[in-house]
Amino acid sequence: MDECILPVMDTGLRGVDVASSKICDVRGKEGKLIYRGFLIEDLARNAGFEEVCFLLLYERLPKKQELEDFNQSLKQKRKVPENIFSLLKL
């Protein structure tokens, strides 16, 4: 039987930028995950889903009125068309 020759893969990517991002930073040795300058733990404790979405989209946390407007916009976009309800009833 012929020998199976597998390609050599170097999986040691220390120091290599695999996917640089302006949105998040992973500091593995420190155990930190940072989104737009905020620790993920702080966002999880102190911000709601919509606030984090706003942060990711607009690079800052929303002011009170901006959050209300953003929530209203999201609410309008999640309306399910009536024909979909009819389809689901089948």
HTML snippet that shows the backbone in 3Dmol.js (N, CA, C, O; Angstrom):
<script src="https://3Dmol.org/build/3Dmol-min.js"></script>
<div id="view" style="width:600px;height:400px;position:relative"></div>
<script>
const pdb = `
ATOM      1  N   MET A   1       0.842  -1.175   0.000  1.00  0.00           N
ATOM      2  CA  MET A   1       0.000   0.000   0.000  1.00  0.00           C
ATOM      3  C   MET A   1       0.889   1.241   0.000  1.00  0.00           C
ATOM      4  O   MET A   1       1.934   1.270   0.650  1.00  0.00           O
ATOM      5  N   ASP A   2       0.455   2.273  -0.744  1.00  0.00           N
ATOM      6  CA  ASP A   2       1.233   3.506  -0.805  1.00  0.00           C
ATOM      7  C   ASP A   2       1.122   4.274   0.498  1.00  0.00           C
ATOM      8  O   ASP A   2       0.103   4.233   1.188  1.00  0.00           O
ATOM      9  N   GLU A   3       2.206   4.976   0.816  1.00  0.00           N
ATOM     10  CA  GLU A   3       2.210   5.808   2.009  1.00  0.00           C
ATOM     11  C   GLU A   3       1.318   7.028   1.796  1.00  0.00           C
ATOM     12  O   GLU A   3       1.338   7.640   0.729  1.00  0.00           O
ATOM     13  N   CYS A   4       0.548   7.372   2.801  1.00  0.00           N
ATOM     14  CA  CYS A   4      -0.296   8.569   2.730  1.00  0.00           C
ATOM     15  C   CYS A   4       0.534   9.744   3.236  1.00  0.00           C
ATOM     16  O   CYS A   4       0.997   9.742   4.376  1.00  0.00           O
ATOM     17  N   ILE A   5       0.712  10.719   2.401  1.00  0.00           N
ATOM     18  CA  ILE A   5       1.504  11.884   2.793  1.00  0.00           C
ATOM     19  C   ILE A   5       0.550  13.050   3.047  1.00  0.00           C
ATOM     20  O   ILE A   5      -0.142  13.520   2.144  1.00  0.00           O
ATOM     21  N   LEU A   6       0.534  13.497   4.290  1.00  0.00           N
ATOM     22  CA  LEU A   6      -0.330  14.611   4.667  1.00  0.00           C
ATOM     23  C   LEU A   6       0.467  15.910   4.646  1.00  0.00           C
ATOM     24  O   LEU A   6       1.652  15.914   4.981  1.00  0.00           O
ATOM     25  N   PRO A   7      -0.160  16.997   4.261  1.00  0.00           N
ATOM     26  CA  PRO A   7       0.548  18.275   4.271  1.00  0.00           C
ATOM     27  C   PRO A   7       0.849  18.708   5.702  1.00  0.00           C
ATOM     28  O   PRO A   7       0.076  18.444   6.623  1.00  0.00           O
ATOM     29  N   VAL A   8       1.962  19.364   5.867  1.00  0.00           N
ATOM     30  CA  VAL A   8       2.346  19.880   7.177  1.00  0.00           C
ATOM     31  C   VAL A   8       1.619  21.201   7.386  1.00  0.00           C
ATOM     32  O   VAL A   8       1.661  22.092   6.537  1.00  0.00           O
ATOM     33  N   MET A   9       0.954  21.311   8.525  1.00  0.00           N
ATOM     34  CA  MET A   9       0.247  22.553   8.840  1.00  0.00           C
ATOM     35  C   MET A   9       0.853  23.171  10.077  1.00  0.00           C
ATOM     36  O   MET A   9       1.004  22.510  11.104  1.00  0.00           O
ATOM     37  N   ASP A  10       1.197  24.435   9.980  1.00  0.00           N
ATOM     38  CA  ASP A  10       1.688  25.164  11.139  1.00  0.00           C
ATOM     39  C   ASP A  10       0.499  25.871  11.770  1.00  0.00           C
ATOM     40  O   ASP A  10      -0.016  26.845  11.221  1.00  0.00           O
ATOM     41  N   THR A  11       0.070  25.382  12.916  1.00  0.00           N
ATOM     42  CA  THR A  11      -1.092  25.981  13.576  1.00  0.00           C
ATOM     43  C   THR A  11      -0.693  27.010  14.627  1.00  0.00           C
ATOM     44  O   THR A  11      -1.562  27.580  15.285  1.00  0.00           O
ATOM     45  N   GLY A  12       0.568  27.252  14.792  1.00  0.00           N
ATOM     46  CA  GLY A  12       1.014  28.247  15.766  1.00  0.00           C
ATOM     47  C   GLY A  12       0.916  29.644  15.193  1.00  0.00           C
ATOM     48  O   GLY A  12       1.835  30.112  14.521  1.00  0.00           O
ATOM     49  N   LEU A  13      -0.194  30.311  15.455  1.00  0.00           N
ATOM     50  CA  LEU A  13      -0.414  31.634  14.873  1.00  0.00           C
ATOM     51  C   LEU A  13      -0.159  32.769  15.859  1.00  0.00           C
ATOM     52  O   LEU A  13      -0.683  33.871  15.694  1.00  0.00           O
ATOM     53  N   ARG A  14       0.638  32.502  16.870  1.00  0.00           N
ATOM     54  CA  ARG A  14       0.927  33.569  17.827  1.00  0.00           C
ATOM     55  C   ARG A  14       1.596  34.734  17.113  1.00  0.00           C
ATOM     56  O   ARG A  14       2.557  34.558  16.365  1.00  0.00           O
ATOM     57  N   GLY A  15       1.068  35.922  17.358  1.00  0.00           N
ATOM     58  CA  GLY A  15       1.656  37.108  16.763  1.00  0.00           C
ATOM     59  C   GLY A  15       1.214  37.385  15.340  1.00  0.00           C
ATOM     60  O   GLY A  15       1.663  38.352  14.725  1.00  0.00           O
ATOM     61  N   VAL A  16       0.329  36.536  14.807  1.00  0.00           N
ATOM     62  CA  VAL A  16      -0.153  36.720  13.441  1.00  0.00           C
ATOM     63  C   VAL A  16      -1.585  37.248  13.492  1.00  0.00           C
ATOM     64  O   VAL A  16      -2.453  36.650  14.128  1.00  0.00           O
ATOM     65  N   ASP A  17      -1.825  38.371  12.817  1.00  0.00           N
ATOM     66  CA  ASP A  17      -3.186  38.899  12.738  1.00  0.00           C
ATOM     67  C   ASP A  17      -3.995  38.025  11.801  1.00  0.00           C
ATOM     68  O   ASP A  17      -3.759  38.007  10.593  1.00  0.00           O
ATOM     69  N   VAL A  18      -4.949  37.304  12.361  1.00  0.00           N
ATOM     70  CA  VAL A  18      -5.795  36.437  11.556  1.00  0.00           C
ATOM     71  C   VAL A  18      -6.961  37.250  11.002  1.00  0.00           C
ATOM     72  O   VAL A  18      -7.318  37.124   9.831  1.00  0.00           O
ATOM     73  N   ALA A  19      -7.534  38.063  11.835  1.00  0.00           N
ATOM     74  CA  ALA A  19      -8.636  38.910  11.400  1.00  0.00           C
ATOM     75  C   ALA A  19      -8.622  40.183  12.242  1.00  0.00           C
ATOM     76  O   ALA A  19      -9.187  40.215  13.335  1.00  0.00           O
ATOM     77  N   SER A  20      -7.997  41.198  11.747  1.00  0.00           N
ATOM     78  CA  SER A  20      -7.973  42.467  12.465  1.00  0.00           C
ATOM     79  C   SER A  20      -9.354  43.102  12.395  1.00  0.00           C
ATOM     80  O   SER A  20     -10.058  42.986  11.392  1.00  0.00           O
ATOM     81  N   SER A  21      -9.725  43.770  13.468  1.00  0.00           N
ATOM     82  CA  SER A  21     -11.060  44.353  13.525  1.00  0.00           C
ATOM     83  C   SER A  21     -11.038  45.656  14.307  1.00  0.00           C
ATOM     84  O   SER A  21     -10.345  45.775  15.318  1.00  0.00           O
ATOM     85  N   LYS A  22     -11.806  46.635  13.827  1.00  0.00           N
ATOM     86  CA  LYS A  22     -11.977  47.876  14.577  1.00  0.00           C
ATOM     87  C   LYS A  22     -13.034  47.700  15.658  1.00  0.00           C
ATOM     88  O   LYS A  22     -13.126  48.509  16.581  1.00  0.00           O
ATOM     89  N   ILE A  23     -13.830  46.642  15.544  1.00  0.00           N
ATOM     90  CA  ILE A  23     -14.959  46.452  16.448  1.00  0.00           C
ATOM     91  C   ILE A  23     -14.553  45.772  17.748  1.00  0.00           C
ATOM     92  O   ILE A  23     -14.991  46.180  18.823  1.00  0.00           O
ATOM     93  N   CYS A  24     -13.725  44.747  17.661  1.00  0.00           N
ATOM     94  CA  CYS A  24     -13.404  44.025  18.892  1.00  0.00           C
ATOM     95  C   CYS A  24     -11.916  43.739  19.004  1.00  0.00           C
ATOM     96  O   CYS A  24     -11.171  43.755  18.024  1.00  0.00           O
ATOM     97  N   ASP A  25     -11.523  43.480  20.228  1.00  0.00           N
ATOM     98  CA  ASP A  25     -10.134  43.165  20.531  1.00  0.00           C
ATOM     99  C   ASP A  25     -10.144  41.991  21.507  1.00  0.00           C
ATOM    100  O   ASP A  25     -10.834  42.027  22.526  1.00  0.00           O
ATOM    101  N   VAL A  26      -9.384  40.967  21.192  1.00  0.00           N
ATOM    102  CA  VAL A  26      -9.274  39.805  22.066  1.00  0.00           C
ATOM    103  C   VAL A  26      -7.891  39.833  22.690  1.00  0.00           C
ATOM    104  O   VAL A  26      -6.880  39.790  21.990  1.00  0.00           O
ATOM    105  N   ARG A  27      -7.856  39.904  23.995  1.00  0.00           N
ATOM    106  CA  ARG A  27      -6.592  39.864  24.732  1.00  0.00           C
ATOM    107  C   ARG A  27      -6.588  38.575  25.546  1.00  0.00           C
ATOM    108  O   ARG A  27      -6.876  38.559  26.743  1.00  0.00           O
ATOM    109  N   GLY A  28      -6.251  37.503  24.848  1.00  0.00           N
ATOM    110  CA  GLY A  28      -6.347  36.172  25.424  1.00  0.00           C
ATOM    111  C   GLY A  28      -5.564  35.972  26.697  1.00  0.00           C
ATOM    112  O   GLY A  28      -6.075  35.393  27.655  1.00  0.00           O
ATOM    113  N   LYS A  29      -4.328  36.444  26.725  1.00  0.00           N
ATOM    114  CA  LYS A  29      -3.499  36.250  27.920  1.00  0.00           C
ATOM    115  C   LYS A  29      -4.078  36.968  29.131  1.00  0.00           C
ATOM    116  O   LYS A  29      -3.914  36.522  30.266  1.00  0.00           O
ATOM    117  N   GLU A  30      -4.756  38.083  28.880  1.00  0.00           N
ATOM    118  CA  GLU A  30      -5.375  38.848  29.965  1.00  0.00           C
ATOM    119  C   GLU A  30      -6.799  38.378  30.247  1.00  0.00           C
ATOM    120  O   GLU A  30      -7.404  38.772  31.244  1.00  0.00           O
ATOM    121  N   GLY A  31      -7.328  37.535  29.366  1.00  0.00           N
ATOM    122  CA  GLY A  31      -8.701  37.064  29.522  1.00  0.00           C
ATOM    123  C   GLY A  31      -9.729  38.157  29.260  1.00  0.00           C
ATOM    124  O   GLY A  31     -10.778  38.202  29.902  1.00  0.00           O
ATOM    125  N   LYS A  32      -9.417  39.043  28.302  1.00  0.00           N
ATOM    126  CA  LYS A  32     -10.310  40.168  28.032  1.00  0.00           C
ATOM    127  C   LYS A  32     -10.844  40.131  26.607  1.00  0.00           C
ATOM    128  O   LYS A  32     -10.117  39.844  25.656  1.00  0.00           O
ATOM    129  N   LEU A  33     -12.134  40.431  26.485  1.00  0.00           N
ATOM    130  CA  LEU A  33     -12.791  40.603  25.198  1.00  0.00           C
ATOM    131  C   LEU A  33     -13.400  41.996  25.227  1.00  0.00           C
ATOM    132  O   LEU A  33     -14.211  42.313  26.097  1.00  0.00           O
ATOM    133  N   ILE A  34     -13.004  42.821  24.271  1.00  0.00           N
ATOM    134  CA  ILE A  34     -13.383  44.229  24.283  1.00  0.00           C
ATOM    135  C   ILE A  34     -14.101  44.576  22.985  1.00  0.00           C
ATOM    136  O   ILE A  34     -13.604  44.301  21.893  1.00  0.00           O
ATOM    137  N   TYR A  35     -15.278  45.182  23.120  1.00  0.00           N
ATOM    138  CA  TYR A  35     -16.038  45.653  21.959  1.00  0.00           C
ATOM    139  C   TYR A  35     -16.116  47.167  21.998  1.00  0.00           C
ATOM    140  O   TYR A  35     -16.608  47.750  22.965  1.00  0.00           O
ATOM    141  N   ARG A  36     -15.625  47.803  20.936  1.00  0.00           N
ATOM    142  CA  ARG A  36     -15.660  49.268  20.810  1.00  0.00           C
ATOM    143  C   ARG A  36     -15.160  49.953  22.077  1.00  0.00           C
ATOM    144  O   ARG A  36     -15.683  50.994  22.477  1.00  0.00           O
ATOM    145  N   GLY A  37     -14.148  49.364  22.703  1.00  0.00           N
ATOM    146  CA  GLY A  37     -13.537  49.964  23.881  1.00  0.00           C
ATOM    147  C   GLY A  37     -14.162  49.567  25.206  1.00  0.00           C
ATOM    148  O   GLY A  37     -13.695  50.012  26.255  1.00  0.00           O
ATOM    149  N   PHE A  38     -15.195  48.749  25.193  1.00  0.00           N
ATOM    150  CA  PHE A  38     -15.873  48.331  26.423  1.00  0.00           C
ATOM    151  C   PHE A  38     -15.621  46.853  26.685  1.00  0.00           C
ATOM    152  O   PHE A  38     -15.728  46.031  25.776  1.00  0.00           O
ATOM    153  N   LEU A  39     -15.290  46.516  27.925  1.00  0.00           N
ATOM    154  CA  LEU A  39     -15.147  45.110  28.298  1.00  0.00           C
ATOM    155  C   LEU A  39     -16.492  44.412  28.138  1.00  0.00           C
ATOM    156  O   LEU A  39     -17.535  44.967  28.486  1.00  0.00           O
ATOM    157  N   ILE A  40     -16.463  43.203  27.615  1.00  0.00           N
ATOM    158  CA  ILE A  40     -17.702  42.460  27.381  1.00  0.00           C
ATOM    159  C   ILE A  40     -18.468  42.228  28.684  1.00  0.00           C
ATOM    160  O   ILE A  40     -19.699  42.211  28.685  1.00  0.00           O
ATOM    161  N   GLU A  41     -17.748  42.051  29.786  1.00  0.00           N
ATOM    162  CA  GLU A  41     -18.408  41.852  31.079  1.00  0.00           C
ATOM    163  C   GLU A  41     -19.222  43.082  31.466  1.00  0.00           C
ATOM    164  O   GLU A  41     -20.333  42.959  31.981  1.00  0.00           O
ATOM    165  N   ASP A  42     -18.663  44.273  31.215  1.00  0.00           N
ATOM    166  CA  ASP A  42     -19.375  45.508  31.542  1.00  0.00           C
ATOM    167  C   ASP A  42     -20.618  45.666  30.671  1.00  0.00           C
ATOM    168  O   ASP A  42     -21.675  46.074  31.153  1.00  0.00           O
ATOM    169  N   LEU A  43     -20.484  45.343  29.395  1.00  0.00           N
ATOM    170  CA  LEU A  43     -21.643  45.430  28.505  1.00  0.00           C
ATOM    171  C   LEU A  43     -22.723  44.441  28.928  1.00  0.00           C
ATOM    172  O   LEU A  43     -23.907  44.777  28.938  1.00  0.00           O
ATOM    173  N   ALA A  44     -22.315  43.224  29.277  1.00  0.00           N
ATOM    174  CA  ALA A  44     -23.283  42.201  29.679  1.00  0.00           C
ATOM    175  C   ALA A  44     -24.028  42.611  30.950  1.00  0.00           C
ATOM    176  O   ALA A  44     -25.221  42.339  31.086  1.00  0.00           O
ATOM    177  N   ARG A  45     -23.331  43.260  31.872  1.00  0.00           N
ATOM    178  CA  ARG A  45     -23.945  43.663  33.136  1.00  0.00           C
ATOM    179  C   ARG A  45     -24.786  44.937  33.026  1.00  0.00           C
ATOM    180  O   ARG A  45     -25.808  45.072  33.700  1.00  0.00           O
ATOM    181  N   ASN A  46     -24.355  45.861  32.180  1.00  0.00           N
ATOM    182  CA  ASN A  46     -24.925  47.206  32.223  1.00  0.00           C
ATOM    183  C   ASN A  46     -25.670  47.675  30.978  1.00  0.00           C
ATOM    184  O   ASN A  46     -26.318  48.721  31.010  1.00  0.00           O
ATOM    185  N   ALA A  47     -25.591  46.933  29.897  1.00  0.00           N
ATOM    186  CA  ALA A  47     -26.229  47.381  28.655  1.00  0.00           C
ATOM    187  C   ALA A  47     -27.189  46.312  28.146  1.00  0.00           C
ATOM    188  O   ALA A  47     -26.950  45.115  28.304  1.00  0.00           O
ATOM    189  N   GLY A  48     -28.262  46.760  27.541  1.00  0.00           N
ATOM    190  CA  GLY A  48     -29.213  45.839  26.938  1.00  0.00           C
ATOM    191  C   GLY A  48     -28.796  45.476  25.523  1.00  0.00           C
ATOM    192  O   GLY A  48     -27.847  46.034  24.971  1.00  0.00           O
ATOM    193  N   PHE A  49     -29.522  44.532  24.951  1.00  0.00           N
ATOM    194  CA  PHE A  49     -29.242  44.069  23.596  1.00  0.00           C
ATOM    195  C   PHE A  49     -29.218  45.224  22.601  1.00  0.00           C
ATOM    196  O   PHE A  49     -28.299  45.339  21.790  1.00  0.00           O
ATOM    197  N   GLU A  50     -30.239  46.081  22.672  1.00  0.00           N
ATOM    198  CA  GLU A  50     -30.357  47.182  21.723  1.00  0.00           C
ATOM    199  C   GLU A  50     -29.214  48.180  21.877  1.00  0.00           C
ATOM    200  O   GLU A  50     -28.723  48.720  20.886  1.00  0.00           O
ATOM    201  N   GLU A  51     -28.786  48.429  23.122  1.00  0.00           N
ATOM    202  CA  GLU A  51     -27.661  49.345  23.347  1.00  0.00           C
ATOM    203  C   GLU A  51     -26.380  48.803  22.723  1.00  0.00           C
ATOM    204  O   GLU A  51     -25.609  49.552  22.122  1.00  0.00           O
ATOM    205  N   VAL A  52     -26.158  47.505  22.867  1.00  0.00           N
ATOM    206  CA  VAL A  52     -24.958  46.894  22.289  1.00  0.00           C
ATOM    207  C   VAL A  52     -25.032  46.925  20.764  1.00  0.00           C
ATOM    208  O   VAL A  52     -24.024  47.176  20.104  1.00  0.00           O
ATOM    209  N   CYS A  53     -26.198  46.674  20.206  1.00  0.00           N
ATOM    210  CA  CYS A  53     -26.361  46.774  18.746  1.00  0.00           C
ATOM    211  C   CYS A  53     -26.018  48.176  18.269  1.00  0.00           C
ATOM    212  O   CYS A  53     -25.295  48.342  17.286  1.00  0.00           O
ATOM    213  N   PHE A  54     -26.532  49.182  18.959  1.00  0.00           N
ATOM    214  CA  PHE A  54     -26.250  50.576  18.610  1.00  0.00           C
ATOM    215  C   PHE A  54     -24.747  50.835  18.685  1.00  0.00           C
ATOM    216  O   PHE A  54     -24.174  51.458  17.791  1.00  0.00           O
ATOM    217  N   LEU A  55     -24.120  50.359  19.743  1.00  0.00           N
ATOM    218  CA  LEU A  55     -22.673  50.521  19.915  1.00  0.00           C
ATOM    219  C   LEU A  55     -21.905  49.909  18.751  1.00  0.00           C
ATOM    220  O   LEU A  55     -20.989  50.532  18.216  1.00  0.00           O
ATOM    221  N   LEU A  56     -22.266  48.710  18.361  1.00  0.00           N
ATOM    222  CA  LEU A  56     -21.569  48.039  17.265  1.00  0.00           C
ATOM    223  C   LEU A  56     -21.774  48.768  15.940  1.00  0.00           C
ATOM    224  O   LEU A  56     -20.857  48.844  15.121  1.00  0.00           O
ATOM    225  N   LEU A  57     -22.965  49.299  15.732  1.00  0.00           N
ATOM    226  CA  LEU A  57     -23.266  49.986  14.475  1.00  0.00           C
ATOM    227  C   LEU A  57     -22.691  51.398  14.402  1.00  0.00           C
ATOM    228  O   LEU A  57     -22.175  51.809  13.363  1.00  0.00           O
ATOM    229  N   TYR A  58     -22.782  52.140  15.509  1.00  0.00           N
ATOM    230  CA  TYR A  58     -22.454  53.570  15.481  1.00  0.00           C
ATOM    231  C   TYR A  58     -21.211  53.956  16.284  1.00  0.00           C
ATOM    232  O   TYR A  58     -20.897  55.139  16.413  1.00  0.00           O
ATOM    233  N   GLU A  59     -20.513  52.971  16.816  1.00  0.00           N
ATOM    234  CA  GLU A  59     -19.224  53.164  17.494  1.00  0.00           C
ATOM    235  C   GLU A  59     -19.310  53.930  18.812  1.00  0.00           C
ATOM    236  O   GLU A  59     -18.302  54.435  19.304  1.00  0.00           O
ATOM    237  N   ARG A  60     -20.496  54.015  19.377  1.00  0.00           N
ATOM    238  CA  ARG A  60     -20.666  54.662  20.684  1.00  0.00           C
ATOM    239  C   ARG A  60     -21.990  54.198  21.282  1.00  0.00           C
ATOM    240  O   ARG A  60     -22.872  53.706  20.579  1.00  0.00           O
ATOM    241  N   LEU A  61     -22.106  54.366  22.588  1.00  0.00           N
ATOM    242  CA  LEU A  61     -23.372  54.038  23.241  1.00  0.00           C
ATOM    243  C   LEU A  61     -24.385  55.142  22.955  1.00  0.00           C
ATOM    244  O   LEU A  61     -24.011  56.305  22.804  1.00  0.00           O
ATOM    245  N   PRO A  62     -25.656  54.786  22.880  1.00  0.00           N
ATOM    246  CA  PRO A  62     -26.674  55.793  22.562  1.00  0.00           C
ATOM    247  C   PRO A  62     -27.047  56.647  23.764  1.00  0.00           C
ATOM    248  O   PRO A  62     -26.937  56.225  24.915  1.00  0.00           O
ATOM    249  N   LYS A  63     -27.494  57.865  23.459  1.00  0.00           N
ATOM    250  CA  LYS A  63     -28.114  58.703  24.481  1.00  0.00           C
ATOM    251  C   LYS A  63     -29.543  58.193  24.651  1.00  0.00           C
ATOM    252  O   LYS A  63     -30.020  57.386  23.853  1.00  0.00           O
ATOM    253  N   LYS A  64     -30.223  58.669  25.697  1.00  0.00           N
ATOM    254  CA  LYS A  64     -31.559  58.156  26.015  1.00  0.00           C
ATOM    255  C   LYS A  64     -32.523  58.252  24.823  1.00  0.00           C
ATOM    256  O   LYS A  64     -33.171  57.265  24.477  1.00  0.00           O
ATOM    257  N   GLN A  65     -32.621  59.416  24.201  1.00  0.00           N
ATOM    258  CA  GLN A  65     -33.552  59.599  23.084  1.00  0.00           C
ATOM    259  C   GLN A  65     -33.137  58.756  21.881  1.00  0.00           C
ATOM    260  O   GLN A  65     -33.988  58.215  21.175  1.00  0.00           O
ATOM    261  N   GLU A  66     -31.841  58.646  21.650  1.00  0.00           N
ATOM    262  CA  GLU A  66     -31.351  57.819  20.540  1.00  0.00           C
ATOM    263  C   GLU A  66     -31.732  56.358  20.741  1.00  0.00           C
ATOM    264  O   GLU A  66     -32.111  55.669  19.793  1.00  0.00           O
ATOM    265  N   LEU A  67     -31.628  55.891  21.984  1.00  0.00           N
ATOM    266  CA  LEU A  67     -31.995  54.507  22.279  1.00  0.00           C
ATOM    267  C   LEU A  67     -33.492  54.289  22.072  1.00  0.00           C
ATOM    268  O   LEU A  67     -33.903  53.264  21.528  1.00  0.00           O
ATOM    269  N   GLU A  68     -34.306  55.251  22.504  1.00  0.00           N
ATOM    270  CA  GLU A  68     -35.753  55.137  22.300  1.00  0.00           C
ATOM    271  C   GLU A  68     -36.085  55.092  20.806  1.00  0.00           C
ATOM    272  O   GLU A  68     -36.902  54.281  20.371  1.00  0.00           O
ATOM    273  N   ASP A  69     -35.449  55.963  20.028  1.00  0.00           N
ATOM    274  CA  ASP A  69     -35.680  55.987  18.577  1.00  0.00           C
ATOM    275  C   ASP A  69     -35.203  54.693  17.922  1.00  0.00           C
ATOM    276  O   ASP A  69     -35.864  54.156  17.033  1.00  0.00           O
ATOM    277  N   PHE A  70     -34.061  54.205  18.365  1.00  0.00           N
ATOM    278  CA  PHE A  70     -33.496  52.971  17.823  1.00  0.00           C
ATOM    279  C   PHE A  70     -34.417  51.794  18.129  1.00  0.00           C
ATOM    280  O   PHE A  70     -34.681  50.961  17.261  1.00  0.00           O
ATOM    281  N   ASN A  71     -34.906  51.730  19.370  1.00  0.00           N
ATOM    282  CA  ASN A  71     -35.843  50.665  19.760  1.00  0.00           C
ATOM    283  C   ASN A  71     -37.110  50.717  18.916  1.00  0.00           C
ATOM    284  O   ASN A  71     -37.615  49.681  18.483  1.00  0.00           O
ATOM    285  N   GLN A  72     -37.622  51.921  18.682  1.00  0.00           N
ATOM    286  CA  GLN A  72     -38.830  52.077  17.867  1.00  0.00           C
ATOM    287  C   GLN A  72     -38.572  51.601  16.441  1.00  0.00           C
ATOM    288  O   GLN A  72     -39.417  50.941  15.837  1.00  0.00           O
ATOM    289  N   SER A  73     -37.413  51.936  15.913  1.00  0.00           N
ATOM    290  CA  SER A  73     -37.046  51.509  14.559  1.00  0.00           C
ATOM    291  C   SER A  73     -36.959  49.984  14.472  1.00  0.00           C
ATOM    292  O   SER A  73     -37.447  49.381  13.516  1.00  0.00           O
ATOM    293  N   LEU A  74     -36.339  49.372  15.472  1.00  0.00           N
ATOM    294  CA  LEU A  74     -36.240  47.907  15.492  1.00  0.00           C
ATOM    295  C   LEU A  74     -37.625  47.275  15.596  1.00  0.00           C
ATOM    296  O   LEU A  74     -37.919  46.279  14.934  1.00  0.00           O
ATOM    297  N   LYS A  75     -38.460  47.862  16.429  1.00  0.00           N
ATOM    298  CA  LYS A  75     -39.820  47.340  16.618  1.00  0.00           C
ATOM    299  C   LYS A  75     -40.591  47.349  15.298  1.00  0.00           C
ATOM    300  O   LYS A  75     -41.291  46.386  14.983  1.00  0.00           O
ATOM    301  N   GLN A  76     -40.468  48.417  14.535  1.00  0.00           N
ATOM    302  CA  GLN A  76     -41.160  48.514  13.246  1.00  0.00           C
ATOM    303  C   GLN A  76     -40.635  47.491  12.248  1.00  0.00           C
ATOM    304  O   GLN A  76     -41.388  46.997  11.409  1.00  0.00           O
ATOM    305  N   LYS A  77     -39.365  47.176  12.335  1.00  0.00           N
ATOM    306  CA  LYS A  77     -38.746  46.260  11.375  1.00  0.00           C
ATOM    307  C   LYS A  77     -39.046  44.790  11.671  1.00  0.00           C
ATOM    308  O   LYS A  77     -38.814  43.935  10.817  1.00  0.00           O
ATOM    309  N   ARG A  78     -39.551  44.488  12.849  1.00  0.00           N
ATOM    310  CA  ARG A  78     -39.813  43.079  13.150  1.00  0.00           C
ATOM    311  C   ARG A  78     -41.274  42.689  12.994  1.00  0.00           C
ATOM    312  O   ARG A  78     -41.682  41.613  13.433  1.00  0.00           O
ATOM    313  N   LYS A  79     -42.060  43.552  12.376  1.00  0.00           N
ATOM    314  CA  LYS A  79     -43.448  43.194  12.088  1.00  0.00           C
ATOM    315  C   LYS A  79     -43.462  42.041  11.091  1.00  0.00           C
ATOM    316  O   LYS A  79     -42.741  42.050  10.093  1.00  0.00           O
ATOM    317  N   VAL A  80     -44.293  41.059  11.383  1.00  0.00           N
ATOM    318  CA  VAL A  80     -44.407  39.898  10.500  1.00  0.00           C
ATOM    319  C   VAL A  80     -45.568  40.148   9.536  1.00  0.00           C
ATOM    320  O   VAL A  80     -46.687  40.408   9.978  1.00  0.00           O
ATOM    321  N   PRO A  81     -45.319  40.073   8.236  1.00  0.00           N
ATOM    322  CA  PRO A  81     -46.393  40.289   7.263  1.00  0.00           C
ATOM    323  C   PRO A  81     -47.534  39.279   7.451  1.00  0.00           C
ATOM    324  O   PRO A  81     -47.305  38.124   7.810  1.00  0.00           O
ATOM    325  N   GLU A  82     -48.750  39.734   7.202  1.00  0.00           N
ATOM    326  CA  GLU A  82     -49.939  38.903   7.404  1.00  0.00           C
ATOM    327  C   GLU A  82     -49.880  37.606   6.596  1.00  0.00           C
ATOM    328  O   GLU A  82     -50.319  36.561   7.077  1.00  0.00           O
ATOM    329  N   ASN A  83     -49.344  37.660   5.377  1.00  0.00           N
ATOM    330  CA  ASN A  83     -49.284  36.437   4.557  1.00  0.00           C
ATOM    331  C   ASN A  83     -48.385  35.372   5.191  1.00  0.00           C
ATOM    332  O   ASN A  83     -48.577  34.179   4.955  1.00  0.00           O
ATOM    333  N   ILE A  84     -47.426  35.789   5.976  1.00  0.00           N
ATOM    334  CA  ILE A  84     -46.574  34.818   6.678  1.00  0.00           C
ATOM    335  C   ILE A  84     -47.390  34.119   7.767  1.00  0.00           C
ATOM    336  O   ILE A  84     -47.267  32.907   7.946  1.00  0.00           O
ATOM    337  N   PHE A  85     -48.222  34.868   8.494  1.00  0.00           N
ATOM    338  CA  PHE A  85     -49.092  34.254   9.499  1.00  0.00           C
ATOM    339  C   PHE A  85     -50.011  33.228   8.846  1.00  0.00           C
ATOM    340  O   PHE A  85     -50.208  32.136   9.378  1.00  0.00           O
ATOM    341  N   SER A  86     -50.565  33.578   7.705  1.00  0.00           N
ATOM    342  CA  SER A  86     -51.449  32.650   6.983  1.00  0.00           C
ATOM    343  C   SER A  86     -50.700  31.384   6.599  1.00  0.00           C
ATOM    344  O   SER A  86     -51.228  30.279   6.716  1.00  0.00           O
ATOM    345  N   LEU A  87     -49.494  31.550   6.149  1.00  0.00           N
ATOM    346  CA  LEU A  87     -48.669  30.410   5.756  1.00  0.00           C
ATOM    347  C   LEU A  87     -48.370  29.510   6.955  1.00  0.00           C
ATOM    348  O   LEU A  87     -48.386  28.286   6.834  1.00  0.00           O
ATOM    349  N   LEU A  88     -48.103  30.108   8.093  1.00  0.00           N
ATOM    350  CA  LEU A  88     -47.784  29.334   9.296  1.00  0.00           C
ATOM    351  C   LEU A  88     -48.991  28.564   9.828  1.00  0.00           C
ATOM    352  O   LEU A  88     -48.828  27.534  10.482  1.00  0.00           O
ATOM    353  N   LYS A  89     -50.189  29.051   9.555  1.00  0.00           N
ATOM    354  CA  LYS A  89     -51.402  28.385  10.028  1.00  0.00           C
ATOM    355  C   LYS A  89     -51.701  27.107   9.253  1.00  0.00           C
ATOM    356  O   LYS A  89     -52.479  26.275   9.719  1.00  0.00           O
ATOM    357  N   LEU A  90     -51.097  26.939   8.080  1.00  0.00           N
ATOM    358  CA  LEU A  90     -51.349  25.747   7.260  1.00  0.00           C
ATOM    359  C   LEU A  90     -50.893  24.508   7.911  1.00  0.00           C
ATOM    360  O   LEU A  90     -51.036  23.424   7.346  1.00  0.00           O
TER     361      LEU A  90
END
`;
const viewer = $3Dmol.createViewer("view");
viewer.addModel(pdb, "pdb");
viewer.setStyle({}, {cartoon: {color: "spectrum"}});
viewer.zoomTo();
viewer.render();
</script>
